[in-house]
Each structure stands twice: as structure tokens, then as C-alpha cells.
Amino acid sequence: MRDFSRPGRSPVYAANAAVATSHPLSTLAAIEVLRAGGNAVDAGIAAVAVQCVVDPLMTGIGGDCFALYAPKGATAPIALNGSGRSPAAAHDAWFLERGITLTPTSPHAVTVPGAVAAWAKLLEDHGTRSLGELLQPAIRYAEDGYPVQPRVALDWSRSVERVAGDPASAATYLIDGQAPAVGTIMRHPKLAATLKRIAAEGPRGFYEGPVAEDMVTRLRDLGGLHTLDDFASAAPEVVTPVTTRYRGYDVYECPPSGQGLAVLMMLNVLSHYDIAALSELDRVHLFAEACKQAYHHRDALFADPVLNRVPVEHLLSEAWRASAHGAIDMARAQEPVIWPELLHKDTVYLSVVDRDGNALSLINSIFQGFGSGITAPESGVLLHNRGLSFRIDPGHPNTIGPRKRPMHTIIPGMLMRDGETVAPFGVMGGHYQAMGHVELLTGIIDRGLDVQEALDAPRSFAYGGGVEMEPGFGEGVVAGLEARGHRTIPASGPIGGGQIIWIDRERGVLAAGSDPRKDGSALGY
């Protein structure tokens, strides 16, 4: 139990249903749907739609979505890849011939948004309410206004330059050229009209007709290769999740094109160690070394599996685990290496568990803050920049290509044991997310932290040649890492966010946690 004399949060315990999101209005929308008889999928779609309005720099209907859904009684979750594809004309040779590179605000960084189609698919297969009904709270906030929350305001202020570079974005998201202050009421009437069209027509109201024409016209005016056919062909894909066993639990992730496979790779390596017995210094060092090995393989091999074979079996094999483990020296930082046989940030996440035990783990993103910064002027749709994750490198599995999905950072997670759902969970934070899943799960399973303590714990992330570290680590940890050859970097701000709902069947309760790095909350009843 936490020290109540110090600031902090407690887990939220509920007997019937629970929700955890990164925005209070999103959490409230989900709870209202659950109390009205909706299930976990209904509540999740209502919540994420609200957040697409009230947290516009983190997510939007112009972004992508992934989900893991575990219906009551299921022995494994269902996975949905709701990420969008590049235009049919996007050949890597076209970019090379013209010397075009992928930049954050380029139209070429915009793939066809997959979120709306993914929401519709989830509801069609597993929901009990219509998309039109569930979009009503989001429509009200877009039309009548919503107050800007503190963390949202901070992130908004850091993205003014990107928003200011596009006339429609500046008109929508800035006030006299500045980000709105905390508590400012913001309204988005054009987005409200688009949401009403989707509510009335379903996903066709987004991928065909005036809204699609507006998005395609804007992108082509900027030099993009997008066509109406590209938008009309958008379709989510039900896929088989990837999984590994860790300390008796089954950890499930969406397969590539997402990076969830890297979570499983790291857990396989860490299973060799007694995490609970390690000092804080040894634990951070070990996590850094395991992270470097997994991410090095991620960057070299992860891509759209429809067009490229990703060696999933090899990367989850005992041989790879042994190879990666053998490359770790607990006394010294090492350079990551590719196993020889294989040589041929801004997001919202939410968890929902309903009264029947159905569990949803859902993540929705426009990638960087305010995505591409490009807003379609008539429809008010802010477009993501997920295509920035592509390479322009013929021969690389993640090179840009026609109707191709880029390697994705956003990953929902699901934990099960003995064929029963234990926890939908997820961590936000761009590239950090795979490492975040590892830190969250090992915090609970190995270190005995409760769900809120595990979210609150200070984070570290070894990527890009250094180890980024939040405040809060014990005395001597930074110096110890430097002595072992790591280059430590003080985090410029909070690393990610996260939510989790733990199903405690022994006591018949749900324990929900929401990351204090965000404005959100967990609620239950």
C-alpha cells in the first residue's frame, strides 16, 4: 500500500466494470456507455472518439488504430490491425528519382487513415451499439466545446510551430497564433460536421464522398500521391496475435506491422534473470541491454507482413533468446548485433473491462504531436504522419511501397493466464512503447507493484545511442550506468503514459490504473 502522506494515486477498484484512459472526458464517456448497458467495445469506441476531439495533438479520426479484444470465455484475444496504407503510386523509386525524403510535415508522410474503418469493424464484429450512437458524445464536444486539460495544454504549446505552418490547422488549433491556455473552451465545428456525416453514413462518410475528396485534394495540392481509390480501398485486417509465456502468464501483442513482437523478445531474454533480486542499477542496465537487442532487430526486420516476411518464429525462438542473452554483459554496455541467421510518440491508449468480463485494449494515434500538421480545410480532419516510419531504401523490408503499411509503434497488450483474461494494458510514448510494456509487466509480475505503482515508477529507455532517464531513480544509478559505458540523457519531459485494468478473479474485483503523466483517470462501478 502506498504512503498516503505523500502525493500520489491509488488504484481504482470496481466490482462490475472499469475504464482507464488518458483523458477525463474520455473515461467519463466510456463509463456512461457501460452504465447504459453497452459492452467493452461500445465503451471503447465512444471513449476514443471523444479523445479524438478533446486531445487533438495526440489522436484523431485522421489517424490509425490497433486493438486486442478478449471476449468473455475466449482463450486468446482477437487482434485488429487498423493502420492505413500508402498510396498505390508510392514506389520507392519515385522518391529516389526526385531526391524526395520523408519529413514530418510532408504529404508523403500521410498514409490513408485507418482508425474510422477499424472502429466500424470492431463494432460490427463485437459491439452492441451503432457507430452513430457512440459518436454523439464526441460530436457534442466538437460542436459545443470542451475545456483544455493541463497536460494537453502543455503538449499543445510545444507544437505551435507545426500547427502554424498549415493555414487550416492554425485556424483550427491556435488563438491569435498561440496555443490555448489551460481551461480554454475549444470548439471544432467542421470536425463536428464530419463526425455527423460518419454517424449517418458509417465509414463510407469518411472514405468516400466530400470528406475523402477534401483530404485527397489537400494532399495532392501539397504534392501527395493520394487518390480517392486509395481512400475507398481502406480496410482493417483481423490478424493472429503473437504471444510468449512469461512467469506463467501469456502475453499477447498484435503482430507486425506493429512493434509488439519486440515486447515478447525482451521478455524472453529477461525470463533468464531474477528481476526482483536485482539492484535498481542492475535492472536499468539489463533493461537497456535487452532493449537495444530487440529494437536493433525491430529496425532491421519489422515491416508490413503482407508484403514482406517477418521472421517471427526465429525472433521468438530459444535460439534467438540465447543469442541475445549471450550478448549481454552485466558489467558493461554492449553494441547490439543482428542474429547472423536473420541477415537474408504521440498516442492515446485505453483499457475497458465490462460487467460480463469482455476486455478491450485499444490504441489510436496520429504519431507525432498534431501528426503531419496538415488539416483538410473543409472537413476539419487533421492528418497523421505515420508514413514517416517508412524508409526510402530499396531492399529494406520497411521501404515505402504501393499500398503498404509502415512499421508501427502503437501497440495494445493483453495478459492472460490459464486461458483466462488477466489484464488489458498499454503504454503510450512512440518508440518507447515496447519497452514500456516490459517495464509495466515486470513491475507487477516480478517486483510485486500494484497496477498504479507500476505505472508511476520512473522510466528509462535505451534507444538512439543513449539511455533516456526520468527523475526518481535512486542515488548512484546514473553514475553507475555511466561507469558501465552508457550515455545517460535526462528525459526532456515525461516518458509516455499508460493504462491497465487487472482482473482479480480470486477477490472478484477489477483494479484499474491510469498514468499520472497524463490528465486521465480510471473509473469503475
C-alpha positions as a printed Julia matrix, in Angstrom:
525×3 Matrix{Float64}:
   0.0     0.0     0.0
   1.29    3.45   -0.9
   2.29    6.1     1.64
  -0.84    8.27    1.92
   1.15   11.1     3.48
   2.75   11.68    0.08
   1.12   12.83   -3.18
   0.12   10.02   -5.48
  -2.7     7.94   -6.87
  -4.29    4.73   -5.7
  -5.59    2.02   -7.99
  -9.33    2.21   -8.62
 -11.16   -0.9    -7.51
 -14.51   -1.84   -9.06
 -16.84   -4.8    -8.7
 -18.58   -4.64  -12.1
 -16.76   -2.74  -14.83
 -13.81   -0.37  -15.2
 -12.26    2.06  -17.66
  -8.8     3.62  -17.78
  -7.92    6.34  -20.3
  -5.55    9.29  -20.52
  -8.28   11.97  -20.55
 -11.1    12.52  -18.02
 -13.76   13.21  -20.66
 -12.82   10.02  -22.47
 -13.1     7.99  -19.27
 -16.47    9.57  -18.48
 -17.85    8.78  -21.95
 -16.89    5.12  -21.58
 -18.4     4.82  -18.11
 -21.67    6.32  -19.33
 -21.88    3.75  -22.13
 -21.15    0.89  -19.73
 -23.74    2.05  -17.2
 -26.3     2.28  -20.02
 -25.73   -1.38  -20.87
 -23.07   -1.16  -23.57
 -20.17   -3.58  -23.67
 -16.41   -3.01  -23.63
 -16.16   -2.38  -27.38
 -19.04    0.1   -27.33
 -17.44    1.97  -24.44
 -14.0     1.95  -26.01
 -15.22    3.41  -29.31
 -17.17    6.17  -27.54
 -14.12    6.99  -25.43
 -11.59    7.08  -28.25
 -13.9     9.19  -30.43
 -14.17   11.74  -27.62
 -10.42   11.8   -27.26
 -10.03   12.42  -30.98
 -11.78   15.73  -30.31
 -10.51   16.79  -26.89
  -6.87   15.65  -27.26
  -6.27   16.59  -30.89
  -2.49   16.67  -30.8
  -2.37   13.03  -29.64
  -5.04   11.35  -31.73
  -7.77   11.93  -34.27
 -10.01   10.41  -36.9
  -7.19   11.16  -39.33
  -5.01    8.55  -37.57
  -4.62    4.81  -37.08
  -5.85    2.21  -34.59
  -4.87   -1.22  -33.25
  -6.87   -3.37  -30.85
  -6.82   -6.61  -28.9
 -10.22   -7.85  -27.77
 -10.81  -10.76  -25.4
 -14.49  -11.74  -25.27
 -15.67  -13.45  -22.11
 -14.62  -17.09  -22.21
 -12.05  -16.65  -25.0
  -8.75  -18.46  -24.5
  -6.89  -15.94  -26.68
  -7.62  -12.38  -27.8
  -8.66  -11.24  -31.25
  -6.25   -8.79  -32.89
  -7.14   -6.0   -35.31
  -4.66   -4.05  -37.42
  -6.4    -0.77  -38.2
  -3.39    1.01  -39.67
  -3.59    2.65  -43.08
  -1.66    2.06  -46.26
   0.42    4.26  -48.52
  -0.91    5.45  -51.89
  -0.81    2.98  -54.79
   1.63    5.28  -56.6
   4.15    5.41  -53.71
   7.06    3.46  -55.22
  10.42    3.96  -53.53
  11.98    4.51  -56.98
   9.71    7.54  -57.5
  11.1     9.17  -54.36
  14.7     8.29  -55.18
  14.46    9.66  -58.72
  13.28   13.01  -57.38
  15.5    13.14  -54.31
  12.46   13.35  -52.03
  12.87   12.43  -48.38
  10.18   11.79  -45.78
   9.77   14.69  -43.39
   7.24   15.12  -40.54
   5.05   17.68  -42.33
   5.29   16.2   -45.81
   2.14   14.91  -47.53
   4.2    11.8   -48.28
   4.24   11.03  -44.54
   0.44   10.7   -44.63
  -0.91    7.2   -45.16
  -4.64    6.58  -45.56
  -6.06    6.91  -42.01
  -7.27    3.56  -40.69
  -9.0     4.46  -37.42
 -12.58    5.03  -38.58
 -12.67    1.77  -40.54
 -11.19   -0.07  -37.55
 -13.84    1.32  -35.17
 -16.6     0.24  -37.54
 -15.12   -3.26  -37.87
 -14.84   -3.68  -34.09
 -18.45   -2.63  -33.63
 -19.7    -4.8   -36.48
 -17.98   -7.88  -35.08
 -18.24   -7.33  -31.33
 -20.3    -4.27  -30.4
 -23.92   -3.84  -29.35
 -24.4    -0.17  -30.25
 -24.21    1.67  -33.58
 -21.3     3.87  -34.56
 -23.73    6.75  -34.97
 -24.91    6.46  -31.37
 -21.4     6.14  -29.96
 -20.12    9.22  -31.83
 -22.66   11.51  -30.17
 -20.5    12.5   -27.16
 -17.6    13.37  -29.48
 -19.94   15.4   -31.69
 -21.19   17.35  -28.68
 -17.67   18.24  -27.55
 -16.65   19.28  -31.07
 -19.78   21.4   -31.51
 -20.41   22.8   -28.02
 -16.83   22.94  -26.8
 -14.51   21.29  -24.27
 -12.04   22.68  -21.71
  -8.35   22.12  -22.45
  -6.79   19.96  -19.71
  -3.35   20.76  -18.19
  -1.21   18.07  -19.84
  -2.99   18.61  -23.14
  -2.23   22.34  -22.88
   1.46   21.65  -22.21
   1.83   19.39  -25.22
  -0.21   21.8   -27.36
   2.17   24.65  -26.5
   5.11   22.56  -27.69
   3.53   22.04  -31.12
   2.66   25.61  -32.09
   5.25   25.78  -34.86
   3.89   22.67  -36.6
   0.3    23.84  -36.38
   1.17   27.36  -37.52
   2.68   26.0   -40.73
  -0.7    24.99  -42.16
  -3.44   27.64  -42.61
  -6.34   25.33  -41.79
  -4.54   23.87  -38.77
  -3.63   27.31  -37.46
  -7.22   28.49  -37.81
  -8.48   25.39  -36.01
  -5.98   24.96  -33.2
  -4.41   28.36  -32.43
  -5.8    31.5   -30.82
  -4.05   34.63  -32.09
  -1.17   32.41  -33.13
  -0.82   30.81  -29.7
  -1.83   27.5   -28.12
  -4.9    27.68  -25.89
  -4.26   28.06  -22.17
  -5.41   25.55  -19.57
  -9.18   25.68  -19.21
  -9.81   27.4   -22.54
 -13.01   26.23  -24.23
 -12.24   24.98  -27.73
 -14.74   24.15  -30.48
 -14.24   22.41  -33.82
 -17.44   22.87  -35.88
 -16.03   21.46  -39.12
 -14.9    18.32  -37.36
 -18.34   18.1   -35.73
 -19.95   18.15  -39.17
 -17.63   15.39  -40.37
 -18.4    13.26  -37.32
 -22.12   13.76  -38.01
 -21.59   12.55  -41.57
 -19.77    9.44  -40.31
 -22.53    8.87  -37.75
 -25.13    8.95  -40.51
 -23.26    7.12  -43.27
 -20.75    4.93  -41.44
 -17.14    4.69  -42.65
 -18.24    5.48  -46.21
 -18.89    9.02  -44.95
 -15.16    9.29  -44.28
 -13.52    7.24  -47.05
 -15.84    8.31  -49.88
 -17.68   11.47  -50.82
 -16.98   15.07  -49.73
 -14.74   14.25  -46.73
 -12.45   11.99  -48.75
 -12.41   14.49  -51.6
 -11.37   17.23  -49.19
  -8.5    15.17  -47.78
  -7.27   14.0   -51.18
  -7.47   17.49  -52.71
  -5.43   18.99  -49.87
  -2.79   16.27  -50.02
  -2.46   16.46  -53.81
  -2.22   20.26  -53.66
   0.83   19.71  -51.45
   2.35   17.18  -53.87
   0.96   13.98  -52.42
   0.24   10.86  -54.48
  -3.09   10.03  -52.82
  -6.22    9.24  -54.81
  -9.86    8.66  -53.99
  -9.34    4.99  -54.83
  -6.64    4.81  -52.14
  -9.14    6.06  -49.56
 -12.03    3.94  -50.81
  -9.9     0.79  -50.51
  -9.14    1.3   -46.81
  -9.83   -1.84  -44.77
  -8.71   -3.07  -41.35
  -7.38   -6.6   -41.01
  -8.17   -9.18  -38.38
  -4.83  -10.85  -37.62
  -3.45  -13.57  -35.36
  -1.75  -12.14  -32.27
   1.8   -13.11  -31.34
   2.47  -14.44  -27.86
   5.03  -15.71  -25.39
   4.91  -17.19  -21.89
   6.44  -15.12  -19.08
   6.44  -16.34  -15.44
   3.3   -18.4   -16.08
   1.41  -15.61  -17.89
   0.62  -15.5   -21.61
   1.49  -12.09  -23.05
  -0.31  -11.22  -26.3
   0.59   -8.48  -28.77
  -0.51   -7.55  -32.28
   1.92   -8.95  -34.87
   3.98   -6.83  -37.26
   3.47   -4.3   -38.79
   3.37   -3.23  -35.12
   6.35   -3.44  -32.77
   4.63   -5.67  -30.2
   6.89   -8.56  -31.18
   9.8    -6.63  -29.6
   7.99   -6.82  -26.23
   7.93  -10.6   -26.41
  11.56  -10.76  -27.47
  12.65   -8.69  -24.47
  10.52  -10.7   -22.05
  12.05  -13.92  -23.38
  15.52  -12.56  -22.61
  14.53  -11.21  -19.19
  12.97  -14.54  -18.19
  16.54  -15.77  -17.65
  17.03  -13.27  -14.78
  15.6   -12.88  -11.28
  14.34   -9.32  -11.81
  13.08   -8.96   -8.23
  16.55   -9.73   -6.82
  18.42   -7.19   -8.98
  19.56   -3.83   -7.68
  17.98   -0.81   -9.34
  21.24   -0.16  -11.2
  21.46   -3.74  -12.47
  17.8    -3.71  -13.51
  18.1    -0.49  -15.53
  21.32   -1.75  -17.13
  19.76   -5.1   -18.0
  16.66   -3.46  -19.46
  18.87   -1.18  -21.57
  20.84   -4.11  -22.95
  17.77   -6.23  -23.72
  16.07   -3.19  -25.27
  18.98   -2.49  -27.6
  18.99   -6.07  -28.87
  15.25   -6.18  -29.56
  14.99   -2.72  -31.1
  18.0    -3.34  -33.34
  16.17   -6.3   -34.83
  12.93   -4.31  -34.96
  14.52   -1.57  -37.05
  16.13   -4.06  -39.43
  13.29   -6.55  -39.88
   9.82   -5.33  -38.88
   7.54   -4.32  -41.75
   4.2    -4.99  -43.39
   3.97   -8.82  -43.29
   1.59   -8.87  -46.25
   4.44   -7.71  -48.47
   7.49   -8.86  -46.51
   8.21  -11.97  -44.49
   8.96  -11.01  -40.89
  10.86  -13.89  -39.19
   8.53  -14.08  -36.19
   9.3   -17.72  -35.39
  13.06  -17.08  -35.35
  12.71  -14.0   -33.17
  10.62  -15.89  -30.61
  12.81  -18.97  -30.7
  15.0   -20.28  -27.9
  17.97  -19.87  -30.23
  17.39  -16.13  -30.62
  16.8   -15.72  -26.88
  20.07  -17.5   -26.14
  21.9   -15.4   -28.72
  20.57  -12.13  -27.3
  21.19  -13.24  -23.73
  24.74  -14.18  -24.63
  25.35  -10.68  -25.97
  24.51   -9.08  -22.6
  27.33   -8.28  -20.19
  26.03   -7.18  -16.79
  29.24   -5.23  -16.19
  29.43   -3.33  -19.47
  27.21   -1.76  -22.12
  27.45   -3.56  -25.46
  26.61   -2.71  -29.03
  23.53   -4.58  -30.34
  24.05   -7.12  -33.12
  21.73   -8.82  -35.57
  21.47  -12.56  -35.08
  23.51  -13.88  -38.06
  20.82  -16.3   -39.26
  18.47  -13.35  -39.88
  20.66  -11.34  -42.19
  18.95  -12.53  -45.5
   5.11    9.36  -29.96
   2.12   10.72  -29.6
  -0.82    8.44  -29.0
  -3.79    7.6   -26.78
  -4.38    4.2   -25.21
  -7.36    2.92  -23.23
  -8.46   -0.22  -21.37
 -12.04   -1.34  -20.74
 -13.45   -4.37  -18.91
 -17.25   -4.64  -18.86
 -19.65   -6.31  -16.43
 -19.58   -9.57  -18.46
 -15.79   -9.82  -18.41
 -15.16   -8.74  -22.01
 -11.84   -6.88  -22.2
 -10.68   -4.31  -24.76
  -7.16   -2.99  -25.24
  -7.23   -0.19  -27.83
  -4.74    2.36  -29.08
  -5.29    5.26  -31.5
  -2.67    7.65  -32.84
  -1.7    10.4   -35.25
   2.0     9.64  -34.46
   3.81   12.9   -33.67
   2.18   15.87  -31.93
  -0.54   17.1   -34.32
   0.65   14.48  -36.8
   1.62   15.97  -40.15
   0.18   19.32  -39.14
  -1.98   19.15  -42.28
  -5.71   19.75  -41.8
  -8.18   19.19  -44.64
  -9.78   22.65  -44.75
 -13.46   21.82  -45.28
 -13.8    18.64  -43.22
 -11.55   19.66  -40.34
  -9.68   16.32  -40.42
  -6.14   16.58  -39.07
  -3.96   14.01  -40.85
  -1.36   11.85  -39.16
   2.25   11.34  -40.31
   2.64    7.63  -39.69
   4.33    7.19  -43.07
   7.35    8.88  -41.51
   8.24    5.42  -40.18
   8.88    4.2   -43.73
  12.37    4.17  -45.17
  13.31    5.05  -48.73
  15.75    2.2   -49.1
  15.13   -0.41  -51.82
  15.72   -3.85  -50.39
  14.86   -2.89  -46.83
  11.63   -4.61  -45.73
  10.22   -1.3   -44.45
  10.95    0.73  -47.56
   7.98    2.72  -48.83
   5.92    0.96  -51.47
   2.44    0.87  -53.04
  -0.49    0.17  -50.67
   1.92   -0.72  -47.88
   1.7    -0.26  -44.11
   4.73    1.22  -42.33
   6.29   -0.34  -39.26
   4.09    0.91  -36.42
   5.0     1.91  -32.87
   1.49    1.79  -31.36
   0.75   -1.49  -29.58
  -2.09   -2.64  -27.33
  -1.33   -5.53  -24.98
  -3.34   -8.3   -23.34
  -2.28  -10.54  -20.46
  -3.86  -13.97  -19.9
  -3.28  -16.93  -17.63
  -4.63  -20.47  -17.78
  -6.92  -19.47  -20.64
  -8.49  -16.52  -18.8
  -8.02  -12.79  -19.34
  -5.91  -11.1   -16.66
  -5.37   -7.57  -17.95
  -5.77   -5.32  -20.98
  -2.8    -2.95  -20.82
  -0.87   -0.44  -22.85
   1.78    2.25  -22.65
   1.99    5.35  -24.84
   5.14    7.1   -25.94
   6.14    6.47  -29.56
   9.15    4.19  -29.85
   9.21    3.71  -26.07
   6.02    1.66  -26.08
   7.6    -1.79  -26.37
  10.0    -1.01  -23.54
   7.06    0.47  -21.64
   5.14   -2.79  -21.83
   8.17   -4.58  -20.39
   8.63   -2.11  -17.55
   4.92   -2.21  -16.67
   4.59   -6.01  -16.71
   7.84   -6.72  -14.85
   6.9    -4.08  -12.29
   3.72   -6.0   -11.47
   4.78   -9.61  -12.06
   8.38   -9.53  -10.82
   8.55   -6.62   -8.4
   5.13   -7.01   -6.81
   3.95   -3.45   -7.5
   0.25   -2.75   -7.77
  -1.07   -1.52  -11.11
  -0.81    2.16  -10.17
   2.65    1.83   -8.62
   3.88    0.11  -11.76
   2.61    2.99  -13.9
   4.04    5.6   -11.53
   7.56    4.11  -11.41
  10.38    6.11  -13.06
  11.17    5.05  -16.61
  14.3     4.55  -18.66
  14.69    3.91  -22.38
  17.82    2.87  -24.26
  17.33    3.92  -27.86
  19.27    6.08  -30.3
  22.66    5.66  -28.64
  21.79    6.71  -25.1
  19.68    5.86  -22.09
  16.93    8.43  -21.5
  16.01    8.62  -17.83
  13.17   10.21  -15.91
  13.8    11.69  -12.46
  13.2     9.43   -9.49
  15.91    6.79   -9.77
  17.99    6.11   -6.69
  21.28    7.76   -5.84
  24.18    6.4    -7.83
  22.15    4.82  -10.65
  23.11    7.41  -13.27
  26.78    7.34  -12.23
  26.73    3.55  -12.22
  25.32    3.41  -15.74
  27.93    5.88  -16.98
  30.65    3.73  -15.38
  29.37    0.75  -17.37
  29.64    2.67  -20.63
  26.12    4.03  -21.07
  25.49    7.6   -22.15
  22.65    8.77  -19.93
  20.26   11.52  -21.04
  17.89   13.33  -18.65
  14.37   13.0   -20.05
  13.12   16.27  -21.52
   9.68   15.51  -20.1
   7.54   12.57  -19.02
   8.2     9.38  -20.97
   4.89    8.15  -22.33
   1.74    7.34  -20.39
  -0.23    4.16  -19.79
  -3.33    2.38  -18.56
  -4.14   -1.08  -17.25
  -7.07   -2.97  -15.71
  -6.19   -6.08  -13.68
  -8.91   -8.72  -13.27
  -8.61  -10.15   -9.76
 -10.81  -13.24  -10.0
  -9.9   -14.51   -6.55
 -11.48  -11.45   -4.91
 -13.99  -10.7    -7.66
 -12.78   -7.14   -8.33
 -11.08   -5.08  -11.02
  -8.02   -2.95  -10.23
  -7.53   -0.09  -12.7
  -4.64    2.31  -13.07
  -4.09    5.45  -15.17
  -0.75    7.13  -15.69
  -0.2    10.36  -13.69
   1.94   11.66  -16.54
  -1.33   12.38  -18.34
  -4.64   14.05  -17.43
  -6.63   10.85  -17.47
  -8.19    8.68  -14.87
  -9.53    5.25  -14.08
 -13.15    4.84  -13.05
 -15.3     1.86  -12.22
 -18.52    0.82  -10.6
